[in-house]
Structures are given as C-alpha cells and as structure tokens.
Amino acid sequence: MISFISGKIALKDDKSAIVERQGMGFEVFLSKANLEKIRLGEERNFYTFLFVGEKNIDLYGFLSLEELELFKVLKNVPGIGPKTAVILSSIGSIDKLKESLEKGEIPVKGIGEKKLQKILLEISGKIKEIKKPIKKDEVYKALSSLGFSKEEINEAIVNIPEEINNPEERIKQALKFLGK
C-alpha cells in the first residue's frame, strides 16, 4: 500500500498530477480544489490511497490527513465511487461536509437527493432534510436590497407557500415571515 508520497510536481492536468520521486513518475488523482493549490516544479507531500478496481489501479492524493480520512469514509458509502469521494473529501472534514450537504451546497453535479441523504446517513447516523439551493429570483433581490442577510432571505423564501407564484405576493409573504 502506498500511503504517502513526496516529490516534485512534474506535470498536472484537470484530474491528476505526476509526482516525480527518484526518477519515477506517480500519477496521483486529486480534487480540483487541491490541483489549484499545487504548482509545477514545487516539492509537495501527499497522503495517498491506492484504489484497486476491477480494471484499474489508481492512486488518490490528499493535502491533509483529515481529507484522506474523509475519503475513506465516503468511498465506503454504497453508490459513491472514488472519483466522487475525492471531490467531496476536498471539503476537509466530516463536520464541514455535513454542513455543506445540509445547506445544499454540493460540489459534485449529478448527485441526487436520495444519494445525498445516504451520504448523510452514513457520516452522521441520521437522515436530515437536505435544503434545496435557493435561486436568486425577484424575491431574493428585493429582500437583499432591503438589507436582509443571505440567511434571513433563504429562511423566508423557504417558508413561502409553494402555491404562491405572483412575485409581489411572494415578497409580501417573505416580509410577513421576517416580521416587517
């Protein structure tokens, strides 16, 4: 098992970096967030996980031990592969990931609500309602111009009855909720 590698960044693309160590190049798959933190030619240390699949052997890298531990938890969630796990692990810690998932701030496109709830169940032991991202519509813009915080606006919008479609009525309902 290769659990740590240190070397010079010889090449990098949008998914991986080649780490040169004693005349050998190791391809290390990283999250986009971590790829942005490394530069060609610099010496870097990576905590790694060697993933052996049916058709391939991949080395996944992390800039912190905490990210590696989060990756190990995530890759054991049914339906979550190593590529998704490496992206989610770039959030940093289990607590930060739980908070991001609960707020609906997910850095991976294509993960549905059921899979998100499965991840939350695995990492926290309980299913929580996942907030859907709030689109910045007329109500959002109007409340923002009145000086309300992002959190207050999001909470007010979530509490507007779904059957109300008229923007003016939606703003009135949001202001009622906010106590104005």
C-alpha positions as CSV (number, residue, x, y, z in Angstrom):
1,M,0.0,0.0,0.0
2,I,1.3,3.5,-0.9
3,S,0.1,5.8,1.9
4,F,2.3,8.8,1.4
5,I,4.4,10.2,-1.4
6,S,6.7,13.2,-1.5
7,G,8.1,14.6,-4.7
8,K,8.3,17.3,-7.4
9,I,5.2,18.1,-9.4
10,A,6.4,17.3,-13.0
11,L,3.0,17.6,-14.8
12,K,-0.6,18.3,-14.0
13,D,-3.9,18.4,-15.8
14,D,-7.5,18.8,-14.7
15,K,-7.7,15.5,-12.8
16,S,-4.3,14.5,-11.7
17,A,-0.6,15.4,-11.2
18,I,2.5,13.5,-11.9
19,V,4.7,13.4,-8.8
20,E,8.4,12.7,-9.7
21,R,10.2,10.7,-7.0
22,Q,13.7,9.2,-7.5
23,G,13.4,9.1,-11.3
24,M,9.9,7.7,-11.3
25,G,6.6,9.5,-12.0
26,F,3.5,8.6,-10.0
27,E,0.1,9.7,-11.3
28,V,-1.9,11.0,-8.3
29,F,-5.6,11.8,-8.8
30,L,-6.6,15.0,-6.9
31,S,-9.7,17.1,-6.4
32,K,-9.9,20.3,-8.5
33,A,-9.5,22.3,-5.3
34,N,-6.3,20.6,-4.4
35,L,-5.0,20.8,-8.0
36,E,-5.4,24.6,-7.8
37,K,-3.2,24.7,-4.7
38,I,-0.2,23.0,-6.3
39,R,2.3,24.4,-8.8
40,L,4.6,22.8,-11.4
41,G,8.1,22.2,-10.2
42,E,7.3,22.6,-6.5
43,E,8.0,19.8,-3.9
44,R,4.8,18.5,-2.3
45,N,3.7,15.9,0.1
46,F,0.6,13.9,-0.4
47,Y,-1.3,11.4,1.8
48,T,-2.5,8.8,-0.6
49,F,-4.9,5.9,-1.1
50,L,-4.2,3.1,-3.5
51,F,-7.5,2.1,-5.1
52,V,-7.6,-1.3,-6.8
53,G,-10.6,-1.7,-9.0
54,E,-11.6,-4.4,-11.5
55,K,-9.9,-2.8,-14.4
56,N,-7.5,-0.3,-12.9
57,I,-5.3,0.7,-10.1
58,D,-5.4,4.4,-9.1
59,L,-3.6,6.5,-6.6
60,Y,-5.6,9.2,-5.0
61,G,-3.9,12.1,-3.2
62,F,-4.8,14.5,-0.4
63,L,-3.0,17.5,1.1
64,S,-4.1,16.7,4.6
65,L,-4.6,13.6,6.7
66,E,-8.2,14.8,7.5
67,E,-9.1,14.8,3.8
68,L,-7.8,11.2,3.5
69,E,-9.8,10.0,6.4
70,L,-13.0,11.6,5.0
71,F,-12.2,9.9,1.6
72,K,-12.0,6.6,3.3
73,V,-15.4,7.1,5.0
74,L,-17.0,8.3,1.7
75,K,-15.7,5.5,-0.5
76,N,-17.5,3.0,1.8
77,V,-20.9,4.6,1.1
78,P,-22.8,2.4,-1.3
79,G,-23.0,4.1,-4.7
80,I,-20.1,6.5,-4.1
81,G,-17.0,5.8,-6.2
82,P,-13.5,7.0,-5.5
83,K,-13.8,9.9,-8.0
84,T,-16.9,11.3,-6.3
85,A,-15.3,10.6,-2.9
86,V,-12.1,12.6,-3.7
87,I,-14.2,15.6,-4.8
88,L,-16.3,15.5,-1.6
89,S,-13.3,15.0,0.6
90,S,-11.8,18.2,-0.6
91,I,-14.3,20.0,1.7
92,G,-12.0,19.0,4.5
93,S,-13.8,17.4,7.4
94,I,-16.9,15.4,8.2
95,D,-18.4,18.3,10.0
96,K,-17.9,20.7,7.1
97,L,-19.2,18.1,4.7
98,K,-22.4,17.5,6.8
99,E,-22.9,21.3,6.9
100,S,-22.4,21.7,3.2
101,L,-24.8,18.8,2.4
102,E,-27.5,20.0,4.7
103,K,-27.3,23.5,3.1
104,G,-27.5,22.0,-0.4
105,E,-24.0,23.3,-1.3
106,I,-22.7,20.2,-3.0
107,P,-19.5,20.5,-5.2
108,V,-20.5,17.4,-7.3
109,K,-23.0,17.7,-10.1
110,G,-25.3,14.8,-10.7
111,I,-25.8,13.6,-7.1
112,G,-29.5,13.3,-6.3
113,E,-31.3,14.0,-3.1
114,K,-31.5,10.3,-2.2
115,K,-27.8,9.7,-2.6
116,L,-27.1,12.9,-0.5
117,Q,-29.3,11.5,2.2
118,K,-27.5,8.2,2.0
119,I,-24.2,10.0,2.5
120,L,-25.6,12.0,5.4
121,L,-26.9,8.8,7.0
122,E,-23.5,7.1,6.6
123,I,-21.5,10.0,8.1
124,S,-23.9,11.2,10.8
125,G,-26.0,8.2,11.6
126,K,-29.3,10.0,10.8
127,I,-31.2,11.3,7.8
128,K,-31.7,15.0,7.7
129,E,-33.8,17.0,5.3
130,I,-31.5,18.5,2.7
131,K,-32.2,22.1,1.8
132,K,-32.6,22.8,-1.9
133,P,-30.5,25.7,-3.2
134,I,-32.4,29.0,-3.3
135,K,-32.5,30.5,-6.7
136,K,-31.9,34.3,-6.7
137,D,-35.2,35.4,-8.1
138,E,-37.1,38.7,-7.7
139,V,-38.0,38.0,-4.1
140,Y,-34.3,37.3,-3.2
141,K,-33.2,40.5,-5.0
142,A,-35.9,42.6,-3.4
143,L,-35.2,41.4,0.2
144,S,-31.5,41.8,-0.4
145,S,-32.0,45.4,-1.5
146,L,-33.9,46.0,1.8
147,G,-30.8,44.9,3.7
148,F,-31.7,41.4,4.8
149,S,-28.9,38.9,5.2
150,K,-28.5,35.8,2.9
151,E,-29.5,33.5,5.7
152,E,-32.6,35.6,6.6
153,I,-33.7,35.7,2.9
154,N,-33.2,32.0,2.4
155,E,-35.2,31.1,5.5
156,A,-38.0,33.5,4.4
157,I,-38.1,32.1,0.9
158,V,-38.3,28.5,2.1
159,N,-41.3,29.4,4.2
160,I,-43.3,31.0,1.4
161,P,-46.2,28.6,0.5
162,E,-45.4,26.9,-2.9
163,E,-48.8,27.7,-4.3
164,I,-48.0,31.4,-4.3
165,N,-46.5,32.3,-7.7
166,N,-47.0,36.0,-8.0
167,P,-43.7,37.8,-7.2
168,E,-45.4,40.7,-5.4
169,E,-47.3,38.2,-3.2
170,R,-44.2,36.2,-2.6
171,I,-42.4,39.3,-1.4
172,K,-45.3,40.2,0.9
173,Q,-45.3,36.7,2.4
174,A,-41.5,36.8,2.9
175,L,-41.8,40.2,4.6
176,K,-44.5,38.8,6.9
177,F,-42.2,36.0,7.9
178,L,-39.4,38.4,8.5
179,G,-41.7,40.5,10.8
180,K,-41.8,43.6,8.7
